[in-house]
Amino acid sequence: MKPSTAGWVFAAPALTVIGLFFGLPVLAALALSLTDFDIYALAHIDNLRFVAFDNYINLLNNPLFWRALGNTMYFVVVGVPLSIGVSLGAALLLHSKLGYFKPFFRTAFFAPVVTTVVAVAVIWRYLFHTRYGLVNWALSWVGIDPIDWLGDPHWAMPSIILFAVWKNFGYNMIIFLAGLQAIPEDLYEAARIDGASHGRQFRYITLPILGPVLLMVSILTLAGYFQLFAEPYVITQGGPLQSTVSVLYLMYEEGFKWWNLGNASAVAFLLFVLMTVATSGLMWIARRKGVE
């Protein structure tokens, strides 16, 4: 057997799984997005009609779609850097030689990742309650009036961003911690002998070596944050005044609330294209900066 043939044989199971659970759903979503597939088509296939790009045109003329896209971009632009920064900071603290009880804090920081989103989201709803929440109770001790965190359009999305960062930063922290432990200590020792400060060591040693890890974490976090759904669904139900409606939440409502599966598929495919463009752009920037 030729080496190239052997490679394809070994890769065949993985490629089959990717094709079945990724390739086919994407093609199915594209096909459905070109039809008016709804509850009537579910009742009888003869009610299905080919509408070409009408679903996409209607979406682009729908103010709610642009509102959902803006909310999603706000969540991504603010949440992704914040999540990566908190994750890297926690990893640096756990990697520091001055830290104590590291196994305990590693477990504590990672615990929210493996906790059910719905369960912790319900708890956070009570934490941000206007009258009885612990957050406003703590603010009252410093003389700040109660804030309607989940009922004010200006505060609802920042509250969800804080929740998402707390829920997910532990996963990236573990990846960063593994990357930090792989950096040779000799480099830091040589830098200290040359008189480099901790800031310069971080800038010229830690960050360049962590470049590939940082790229991978950025792509994973970006892809995850574009798929915002569970948090607004449980905490705010898309409100107030549609300030937390995300693209994925809009897709859910179109598909499973109004049964406009053709429109929902168009939303899903547009989100797929947006995620592909964003991650490809991130990889292009990384290559320009020499990160492989």
Beta strands, then each sheet from edge to edge (+ up, - down):
end
